Amino acid sequence: MGMIEFSEVRKSYSRARQETPALSDVSFCIEEGEFVLLMGPSGAGKSTLLKLILAMEFPDQGTIHVAGRDVHRLTKASIPFLRRNLGAVFQDFKLLQEASAVENVSLALQVLGEAPMRVLSRAKRALEEVGLDPSCRKPVCCLSGGEQQRVALARALAGEPPILLADEPTGNLDPALTLEILKQLDQIRSQGTTIVLATHDPVVQEHANASRILRLKAGRLLENRNLLPPDKLTSRTSVQGEIQG
């Protein structure tokens, strides 16, 4: 079983007393250590798919396995633990604007239950890994868009999650900054982290060192194409079975 596996997943939303399909019979398997581009225009179902992985939504039909566990069968108490194993980066960053970069990352580690004596050192290391100065005390509202995106990336990675989900992380960035973020993501993948990056940006498709493309249109999976052979993937210590349901 792969790190993330969808089998005949369907998801609809009720709008104006009508069922609007968001995903229709979507099936795929992402192996540990892959860097997957989830492509498609706005409204294709990319964000819905990521929410299903995070157990923010549940499928109407089909099964979803993350790190060997059936997400739909997790108890309510297990869902927060699932999310602790998933780093997430969003297009709007979702940072505390009046807090500094190190404060944003430290808070995330506190929520994860990291030992107080280790929070600051791990937060600083995470910021250094994405090329930011952890001693900067400016509130993040005073940072550039690229710097804020790196803070969001550091926050997502500080807990060393085996899986990183990124929803249009370069949507507000110029091409130069987009390339910098892609370089950072490739370094993270080289350490064995499984990455799923949702985007409709052709710059990302052209320059990301991805192993696979999943292409959605109107909720249907139109393309599932390998870009790298399996022996080129880098795996980290397996987390299969660690999420208790």
N, C-alpha and C positions, 0 to 999 in steps of 0.2 A: 504493500500500500504506500502511496506517495505521501508527501508532506501535507498537501492540500488536494482533496479529491471531491469533485462534484459528480453526481450520478442522476441524470434525468431531472434536474432541478427546475421547478417552476415557481414563479413568484408574481403575484398580481396585487394591484392596489385598487381600492374602491373609490371612484371619483364620479360625483354626480350620478350616484346609483348605478354606475356601470363599472365592470371589472376591466381594468387596464393592465394588460400583461407587461411586466418589467423584464422577466426572464422566461424563456420557453424551452423546456427540455434541454438544458445546458449540461453537458458532460465533459470533463477533462480531468487530467491528473498532473499535478506539479510535483516534481521530485525534489528531494532535499538538495539545497545548494543552487537551485536554478534562479535565474534573473529573467522574469517573465514580463513582457509588455502586454498590458490589457488595453487594446486599441478599440477605437470606435468614436463616432460623433457624440455630441451631447444628447442625452436621452437614450443612448444605446443600451444602458443597463449596467455600466461599469461601477457606479457608486453603489447600486443595489447589491451587486456581487460582493463587493468589499464588506458591506454591512452584514451580509450573510456569514462571511468568514468570521467577523467579529462578534457574531451572535447578537447584533443590534436588531436584526430582523431574522425571521425564520421562514423556511420555504413552505409553500402550500403543498408541494409534492416533491419527492426525490430525497436524496440523502447527501449530507456534507460531512466529510471527515477532515479534521485538522489534527496533525500530529498523532494520527491513529485513533482518534476519538470521534464518535458520532456527535456532532454539535447539537443536533435536535434532541438528543437524549441526555444531555448534561443537566444536572440539577441546577437550580438557581444559585446555590452556593458555589458551584463549580465555574459558573460563567466568569466571575471576576478573575479567577485563576487562569482561565483560558486567555483572557485579555492581557494578563501580565506576561504571557508568552508571546504576545503579538505587539510589535512596535507599529505605530500608525502616524503617518504624516499627512496633513490635510492642506488643501490649496490655500485656505485662509489662515493657516498656521495655528490658530487657537492658542496663542501665547498670552500670558499676563502682561499687558502692555506697559504697566508702570513698574514692573519688576525687571531686574537685570537678567542677563543670560544665565549666569550661574544659579540665580534664584529660581528661574523657571525649571532648569534641569534638576536642581536639588529637590524641589517640591514633588516632581514626578517620582524621584527615588524614594522619598518619604512615603508617598502613597503606595508604592510597591512593597513597603515594609523593610527597606534597607536599614541596616544598623546605623544609628545616628553618628557613630564615630567614622563611618565610611562614606556618608552621603557627600560631603564636600569634596573629598579626594576623587570620588568616582565622577561627580559632576564636572570637575575641572578636567579630568582625563577625557571625558566624552566631548567636551568643547574643543580641546586640543586636537582630537582625532578628526574633527571636521574643519580644522584650520582657523579656529577662533581663539582669541586671547581670553582666558577665563578670569583674568584680573580686571577686565573692563566692567565698570560699575554703571555704565549708562543704562537707562531703561530701554527695553527692546523697541519701544516706539520711536526712539532716536536712531535706530539702526537702519541700514538699507534693506531693501527687499531680499537681496541675496543673503545678507547676514542673518535676517530673521528666519529665512528658510533653513539656514545651517543650524540655528538654535533649535528649531523644531526637529531637525534631523538628530541632533545630539540628544535631545530629550527622549526621542523615540528609541534611541540605541543605548541609552545609559544603563538600562536594565539588562543589556545583552540578550535581547529576545532572539529566538531561533528564526522567527519570521518577521519581515518588515513589509507593511502595506503602505503604499504611497498613492494618494488620490490627487491627480493633477498637480504634483509638487512643483512643477516648473511653469505653471499656467500664467503666473504674474511676472515672470522673469524674462529678461532679454536673452538673445541667443548665447552671448558670452557666459552669462551666469548659468544658463541651462547646461552648458557644457561642463562647467565647474561642478555642478550638482551631480551630473552623470558620472563624472570622474570619481567623486566621493562614493557614490553608490556602487561603482565597480570595485572599489577597494574594499567596501563592506562585504560584497558578494564573494570576493576572493578569500575571505576569512570563513566562508561556509554559510553565511546567512542566506536564507531563501527570501527573494524579493519579488513582490508583485507590484508593478507600477502602472497605474491607470492613467492614460493620456490620449489626447487626440492631436498632439503636437508632432508634425512631421520631422522637426529637428531632433526630437527624442528618438523617433524610430530610426533615423539615419545614423545617429551617433552613439546610441546606447549599446553597450557590449552585452546584449541580451542573448539568452539561450533559446527563447521561444516567444512566439507571438500568438496571443489569443485575440481574435477580432470579433467584436460584437456589432450587430446592427439590428435595431428594433427588438432587442431582447434575445436574439438568436445568435448562436455561435457559428460564424461563417468560416472561420479559419483557425486551425490549431496546428501551427507549423514549427518544427524544431529548427533552430539555427546553429546549434552546437551538438556534437556527438556526446553521449552520456559520459565517456571517459574524460571529458574536458571539465566536468563539474567538480566543484570543491565542496566537500561535506564537512560539517562540524560534528562534534559528538552527538549521537542520535538522541532526540527527545521523544521518540515514539513511546507512547504509553505514559508519559509523565503527567498528562492532564487527567485528573481523576473525575469521573462522572458519577 
